[in-house]
Amino acid sequence: MVTFHIREPRPSRRRSFRSGRIDVDLVGAQAFGRTSIRLLVFRPGTTATERAKVSVYCQLVVDKLWVLVASLAALLTPTPIRAAGIWWSLGFGACVAAAIVAGSWLLARPTLADAHGIRVGVRRTKRGPQVFGDIGLLEEFADRLIALESANLGPVDHEAEWARMYGNLSNISDSGSI
């Protein structure tokens, strides 16, 4: 699932699934040469609304969309604040972005608390990528997640496979391997 091309991790095209998601910090990889790859498997029975809340939070934090929110808020600052100076506009943008990120975290927190996951760090070095964590385990569960979503299963069979994968990941994280 996760392969390396020119020393940068590349995610699959589809990152959000019914039973989980795969997040890769591409901004960190391109700008700083280090990134984190995170796989989340949601608790079986997670609704589309709960997944959407997690998706908004992950896009704001992992995909660094908060920078765009802060920039737009600073540019579209109300006139009384803008009249006080540029620093007040920048402060307003930072406060708006912080409020939106905090609000999305509060909405996504219950779903994230029930999810099980694997996080792997990757840092670019002169000798190639240096991996921190069990990338083999991450790839195994990512392949299982992608296979589950691409399989033509009925709702009951899909839920059973999802629960099995969630339980397996729960057993691994309970043993302290993650």
C-alpha positions in Angstrom: 0.0 0.0 0.0 2.6 2.6 1.1 5.5 2.7 -1.4 8.4 5.1 -1.7 9.2 7.0 -4.8 12.0 9.5 -4.8 12.2 9.3 -1.0 8.5 10.4 -0.4 5.7 8.2 0.8 2.7 8.1 -1.6 -0.7 7.3 -0.3 -3.4 5.4 -2.2 -5.7 7.6 -4.3 -8.6 7.0 -1.9 -7.9 7.8 1.7 -11.3 7.6 3.5 -13.3 4.4 3.7 -16.4 3.3 5.4 -14.5 1.3 8.0 -11.4 3.5 8.4 -9.0 6.0 6.8 -5.4 6.5 5.9 -3.8 9.9 6.4 -0.4 11.0 5.1 1.1 14.4 5.9 2.2 15.4 2.4 2.9 19.0 3.3 5.4 17.9 6.0 6.9 15.4 3.5 7.4 18.0 0.8 8.3 21.0 3.0 10.3 19.4 5.8 11.3 16.0 4.7 9.5 14.2 7.5 5.9 12.9 7.6 3.6 10.7 9.5 1.4 8.0 8.1 -1.7 7.1 10.2 -4.2 4.4 9.7 -7.4 4.5 11.6 -10.0 1.7 11.8 -13.3 3.0 13.2 -15.5 1.1 15.6 -17.9 -1.1 13.7 -21.2 0.7 13.2 -19.7 4.1 12.9 -22.1 6.3 11.0 -21.5 8.5 8.0 -21.9 11.6 10.1 -19.3 10.5 12.6 -16.9 9.7 9.7 -17.5 13.1 8.2 -16.6 14.8 11.4 -13.3 12.9 11.6 -12.7 13.7 7.9 -13.1 17.5 8.5 -10.8 17.3 11.5 -8.1 15.3 9.6 -8.3 17.7 6.7 -7.8 20.7 8.9 -4.9 19.2 10.9 -3.2 16.6 8.8 -3.7 18.3 5.4 -2.8 21.6 7.0 -6.0 23.3 5.8 -5.9 25.4 8.9 -3.3 27.6 7.2 -5.8 28.4 4.4 -8.5 29.1 7.0 -6.2 31.4 8.9 -5.1 33.2 5.7 -8.7 33.7 4.6 -9.8 35.0 8.0 -6.9 37.4 8.1 -7.7 38.7 4.6 -11.5 39.0 5.3 -11.1 40.6 8.8 -14.0 42.9 9.8 -13.2 46.6 9.2 -13.0 47.6 12.9 -10.3 45.0 13.6 -8.5 45.7 10.3 -8.4 49.4 11.2 -6.3 48.6 14.3 -3.4 47.3 12.1 -2.0 44.3 10.3 -1.1 42.4 13.5 -4.7 42.6 14.7 -5.8 41.1 11.3 -3.2 38.3 11.7 -4.3 37.7 15.2 -7.9 37.5 14.2 -7.0 34.9 11.5 -5.1 32.8 14.0 -8.0 33.0 16.5 -10.6 32.0 13.8 -8.4 29.0 12.7 -7.8 27.9 16.3 -11.5 28.1 17.0 -12.4 26.0 13.9 -9.8 23.4 14.7 -10.8 23.2 18.3 -14.5 22.9 17.3 -13.8 20.1 14.8 -11.7 18.3 17.4 -14.5 18.4 19.9 -16.9 17.0 17.2 -14.5 14.3 16.1 -13.2 13.3 19.6 -15.8 10.6 20.4 -15.2 8.8 17.1 -11.5 9.1 17.4 -11.5 7.8 21.0 -13.2 4.6 19.8 -10.9 4.1 16.8 -7.8 2.0 16.8 -4.8 2.9 14.7 -1.2 2.7 13.7 1.1 5.6 13.2 4.4 5.4 11.5 6.9 8.3 11.1 9.1 8.7 8.0 12.1 11.0 7.8 14.1 11.7 4.6 17.8 11.3 5.0 20.7 11.2 2.5 20.6 7.4 2.5 16.9 7.2 1.9 13.8 7.1 4.1 14.2 6.4 7.8 11.1 4.7 9.2 10.0 5.0 12.9 7.4 2.4 13.7 6.2 -0.9 12.2 5.6 -0.1 8.5 5.0 -3.8 7.8 2.0 -3.8 10.2 0.7 -0.6 8.8 0.9 -1.9 5.2 -0.8 -5.2 6.3 -3.7 -3.4 7.8 -3.9 -0.8 5.0 -4.1 -3.7 2.5 -6.8 -5.3 4.5 -8.7 -2.1 4.7 -8.5 -1.5 1.0 -9.4 -5.1 0.2 -12.4 -4.9 2.6 -13.7 -1.8 0.9 -13.2 -3.1 -2.6 -14.8 -6.5 -1.9 -18.3 -7.0 -3.1 -19.7 -8.0 0.3 -23.2 -7.6 1.7 -23.8 -5.3 4.7 -23.7 -8.2 7.2 -20.5 -9.7 5.8 -18.8 -6.3 5.5 -19.7 -5.6 9.2 -18.3 -9.0 10.3 -15.0 -8.5 8.5 -14.8 -4.9 9.8 -15.3 -6.2 13.4 -12.7 -8.8 12.9 -10.1 -6.3 11.6 -11.0 -3.9 14.4 -10.6 -6.6 17.0 -7.2 -7.7 15.6 -6.0 -4.1 15.7 -7.3 -3.8 19.2 -5.4 -6.9 20.3 -2.2 -5.5 18.8 -2.6 -2.1 20.4 -3.5 -3.6 23.8 -0.3 -5.6 23.8 1.8 -2.4 23.6 3.1 -3.1 20.1 1.9 0.2 18.7 
